[in-house]
Amino acid sequence: MAESVRVSGKYQVVIPKSIREKIGLEKGDELAVSLQEKIIIMRVKPKSFSDYTFGLHKELWKETEATEYVERERSSWKTHQQG
């Protein structure tokens, strides 16, 4: 069941301790806030977006050897430039 919080006069809410502990939220951390229809979504803002996205969709590249892929791409650029 979802926990309940109250909006203060300054439109502030307190994130329940159980949730702060589960996600490792610390004082001073930033949250990214977005809206989907009438649902407010709060996410911990990553300190580094490159660290956050590292390995994203790695399953798509399981069968691909990176060096060979890059070499094929580069040779296709040469072909297009000469064409």
C-alpha positions as YAML, in Angstrom:
chain: A
units: angstrom
residues:
- id: 1
  name: MET
  ca: [0.00, 0.00, 0.00]
- id: 2
  name: ALA
  ca: [1.24, 3.49, -0.82]
- id: 3
  name: GLU
  ca: [2.25, 5.78, 2.02]
- id: 4
  name: SER
  ca: [0.43, 9.06, 2.48]
- id: 5
  name: VAL
  ca: [2.02, 12.49, 2.82]
- id: 6
  name: ARG
  ca: [0.51, 15.94, 3.31]
- id: 7
  name: VAL
  ca: [1.32, 18.99, 1.18]
- id: 8
  name: SER
  ca: [2.42, 21.92, 3.38]
- id: 9
  name: GLY
  ca: [1.44, 25.57, 2.96]
- id: 10
  name: LYS
  ca: [4.63, 26.00, 0.88]
- id: 11
  name: TYR
  ca: [3.68, 23.01, -1.30]
- id: 12
  name: GLN
  ca: [6.38, 20.85, 0.32]
- id: 13
  name: VAL
  ca: [6.12, 17.15, 1.11]
- id: 14
  name: VAL
  ca: [8.22, 14.94, 3.37]
- id: 15
  name: ILE
  ca: [9.39, 11.71, 1.78]
- id: 16
  name: PRO
  ca: [8.75, 8.91, 4.27]
- id: 17
  name: LYS
  ca: [11.83, 7.54, 6.03]
- id: 18
  name: SER
  ca: [11.19, 3.97, 4.81]
- id: 19
  name: ILE
  ca: [11.32, 5.18, 1.18]
- id: 20
  name: ARG
  ca: [14.37, 7.43, 1.75]
- id: 21
  name: GLU
  ca: [16.24, 4.47, 3.22]
- id: 22
  name: LYS
  ca: [15.27, 2.09, 0.41]
- id: 23
  name: ILE
  ca: [16.61, 4.41, -2.32]
- id: 24
  name: GLY
  ca: [19.52, 5.83, -0.32]
- id: 25
  name: LEU
  ca: [18.23, 9.41, -0.49]
- id: 26
  name: GLU
  ca: [20.44, 11.85, 1.41]
- id: 27
  name: LYS
  ca: [20.02, 15.50, 2.43]
- id: 28
  name: GLY
  ca: [21.00, 17.72, -0.49]
- id: 29
  name: ASP
  ca: [20.27, 15.09, -3.18]
- id: 30
  name: GLU
  ca: [18.29, 16.42, -6.13]
- id: 31
  name: LEU
  ca: [15.09, 14.91, -7.45]
- id: 32
  name: ALA
  ca: [13.80, 15.06, -11.01]
- id: 33
  name: VAL
  ca: [10.06, 15.70, -10.96]
- id: 34
  name: SER
  ca: [7.76, 14.95, -13.90]
- id: 35
  name: LEU
  ca: [4.07, 14.59, -14.54]
- id: 36
  name: GLN
  ca: [2.20, 11.83, -16.37]
- id: 37
  name: GLU
  ca: [-1.46, 12.78, -16.62]
- id: 38
  name: LYS
  ca: [-2.31, 13.32, -12.91]
- id: 39
  name: ILE
  ca: [0.58, 11.27, -11.52]
- id: 40
  name: ILE
  ca: [3.57, 13.11, -10.04]
- id: 41
  name: ILE
  ca: [6.79, 11.15, -10.51]
- id: 42
  name: MET
  ca: [9.86, 11.92, -8.41]
- id: 43
  name: ARG
  ca: [13.19, 10.26, -9.22]
- id: 44
  name: VAL
  ca: [16.61, 10.71, -7.70]
- id: 45
  name: LYS
  ca: [18.52, 12.88, -10.17]
- id: 46
  name: PRO
  ca: [21.72, 11.03, -11.13]
- id: 47
  name: LYS
  ca: [24.93, 12.74, -10.09]
- id: 48
  name: SER
  ca: [26.43, 11.67, -13.43]
- id: 49
  name: PHE
  ca: [24.26, 10.95, -16.46]
- id: 50
  name: SER
  ca: [27.09, 9.02, -18.12]
- id: 51
  name: ASP
  ca: [27.28, 6.69, -15.10]
- id: 52
  name: TYR
  ca: [23.48, 6.49, -15.05]
- id: 53
  name: THR
  ca: [23.25, 5.43, -18.70]
- id: 54
  name: PHE
  ca: [26.34, 3.17, -18.72]
- id: 55
  name: GLY
  ca: [25.33, -0.26, -19.97]
- id: 56
  name: LEU
  ca: [21.89, 0.86, -21.08]
- id: 57
  name: HIS
  ca: [20.39, -1.69, -23.50]
- id: 58
  name: LYS
  ca: [23.53, -3.82, -23.33]
- id: 59
  name: GLU
  ca: [21.42, -6.86, -24.22]
- id: 60
  name: LEU
  ca: [21.09, -5.44, -27.75]
- id: 61
  name: TRP
  ca: [24.87, -5.73, -28.22]
- id: 62
  name: LYS
  ca: [25.37, -9.22, -26.74]
- id: 63
  name: GLU
  ca: [26.17, -10.87, -30.06]
- id: 64
  name: THR
  ca: [28.23, -7.97, -31.45]
- id: 65
  name: GLU
  ca: [31.98, -7.51, -31.14]
- id: 66
  name: ALA
  ca: [32.43, -3.76, -30.64]
- id: 67
  name: THR
  ca: [35.72, -3.28, -32.51]
- id: 68
  name: GLU
  ca: [34.46, -5.09, -35.62]
- id: 69
  name: TYR
  ca: [31.21, -3.10, -35.52]
- id: 70
  name: VAL
  ca: [33.05, 0.25, -35.35]
- id: 71
  name: GLU
  ca: [35.40, -0.77, -38.17]
- id: 72
  name: ARG
  ca: [32.42, -1.70, -40.39]
- id: 73
  name: GLU
  ca: [30.74, 1.62, -39.63]
- id: 74
  name: ARG
  ca: [33.88, 3.62, -40.40]
- id: 75
  name: SER
  ca: [34.40, 1.83, -43.70]
- id: 76
  name: SER
  ca: [30.80, 2.58, -44.68]
- id: 77
  name: TRP
  ca: [31.51, 6.28, -44.09]
- id: 78
  name: LYS
  ca: [34.48, 6.10, -46.46]
- id: 79
  name: THR
  ca: [32.31, 4.41, -49.08]
- id: 80
  name: HIS
  ca: [29.64, 7.13, -48.79]
- id: 81
  name: GLN
  ca: [32.21, 9.93, -48.96]
- id: 82
  name: GLN
  ca: [33.83, 8.48, -52.12]
- id: 83
  name: GLY
  ca: [30.49, 7.74, -53.78]
...
